[in-house]
Amino acid sequence: MTTARRARRIGGLASVAAVVAAVVASFAYLAIDLRGLFGAEERHAMARFVAEFFPPDLSAPFLRQVGFAALQTLAVSLLGTAIPMVLGGLLALPAAGRLGMLPKWLARSLLNGLRSVPELVWASLMVLAAGLGPFAGTLALALHTTGVLGRLFAESLENASPAPEAALRDLGAGAVARFVHGTLPLIGAQCLGYTLYRWEMNIRMATILGFVGAGGLGQMLYFHLSLFQQAQAATVLVAMTILVLADDALSGWARKALSAEAH
Amino acid sequence: MSAALRLPPQRRDPLARRRVAWSVTALVLLWPLGRLAQFHPATLFDPANAHVMGSFLRGFLPPALAPEFLQLLLAATLQTLAIATAGMALAFALAVPLAFWATRSLSVSAIGPAGGRWRGRVLRQAVRSVMVLLRSIPEIVWALMFVRALDLGAAAGVLALAVTYGGMLAKVYAEILESADARPARALLQAGSGRVAALCFGLLPLAAQELVSYTVYRWECAIRAAVVMGFVGAGGLGQLMDQSFKMLSGGEVSSIALVFLALVMLADAISLALRKVLA
């Protein structure tokens, strides 16, 4: 065995040992007794808890309520994606360095800040600022998504070919016309793709923002679980799952359609 | 023809009509959505809300640095790291057998006229459905359920991560294994070796690097998820932050947020370094 191979093997064994040690230390720190967790009593508690969810509440008034909450969740996710499409687009211009160095740095810092705060933390903050309800959820999604989309749009802008704009400038076109007719057609499809992808993620996110009081299905689930109304919670859970699976199917279909169009 | 010549030069925006039409359609569609989402920007400037928010934000500076609080913060940080690591370990334990059953490249019935082809296909489909089901409910929903059902704190977070990330890892592991060249494994199976041996000597040498790299990346995601799950009572930094939010203690929130940012950046750096070492 050569020295290099031996060193590699020792390195590999050391990293495996480090991972195992970290896992053991984690379980020890959390004081989780896995055998206790799956012991007879806990299994009974779990089984009882699961049994309480059946049958789900399928009475017409409650279904109407769940349907309304699902629509609200969808509305939150759509607005929480549509607003960032505009705001992110506006911030992407300075972030791509079109307005000089200082605006570039400022816009990038702002986008990074917006992006690095998780949606749920924004939602907690917005519930304080705007009160309980879906508006807080919309704002939270919009703030985080603006950070993400702004950065992606800025990258597309930087990667776009400068030739069309240069040609328009040589013809005497103004700055707005240069951008709108030179660069926007180049990056439009890509930006739309990014936006659709974020919308798909935001639908998932909108269903859970309600846990901190930001409306929609999440708020309903939290509410009924807090009151130990398991049958109602089960209906909300089914609605959530349907929404997420439909979202998955739709985005898979849209992706296929888009890539078919591209080829 | 002479009429066309007399027209002034084209100064009209050729795309204007289409763009205006799209914008108007979008606004018309967004209006009812705004009503549904109770979109009332005025509430932001409501004096009562503005007062609460203002005093809360003013509290952000300086961050809370009291020794007792820092001790709590350290414990919560360690707890978050432990939840992410323990959850990943359980998810890994769940994902390996699922991926092993779901991988088409390791199908014995596919290599020749053996019995059990239908059984194999049905089993693979069943395993894949389980994986979809585990993934389709977000981890924070599982965490909320476990907190309510078993009255657990951090253990709820660990179990929630195990369930969702188990499904996710299994799916991606199976995809990575199937994208690797299947011929070595098939040759081993045809020579009469078992499925485990075919996995270890036929597929893993080709796919190990990608598998490890993806697992490290998921660990990084698990840290973020562990923080977020704290908001429904699953322990760690998130729970501490939720409490500080409810007490409107801006200084504590800003300290926790700083630690969270540092933790995410650290995990990012560690995972990047690990993946570079493996590459």
Interface residues (C-beta under 8 A of the other chain):
Chain A: G11 S15 A22 V23 A25 S26 F27 Y29 L30 I32 L37 E42 A45 M46 F49 V50 L71 Q72 A75 V76 L78 L79 A82 S116 V117 P118 L120 V121 S124 L125 L128 A129 A130 G131 G133 P134 F135 G137 T138 A177 V180 H181 R204 T207 I208 F211 V212 G215 L221 Y222 L225 L237 M240 T241 V244 L245 D248
Chain B: D13 L15 A26 L30 L33 G34 L36 A37 Q38 F39 H40 T43 L44 D46 N49 V52 M53 F56 L78 Q79 L81 A82 I83 T85 A86 A89 V132 S136 I137 P138 I140 V141 L144 M145 R148 A149 L150 A154 A155 V158 L159 R224 V227 V228 F231 V232 G238 M241 D242 F245 L248 A257 L261 V264 L274 V277
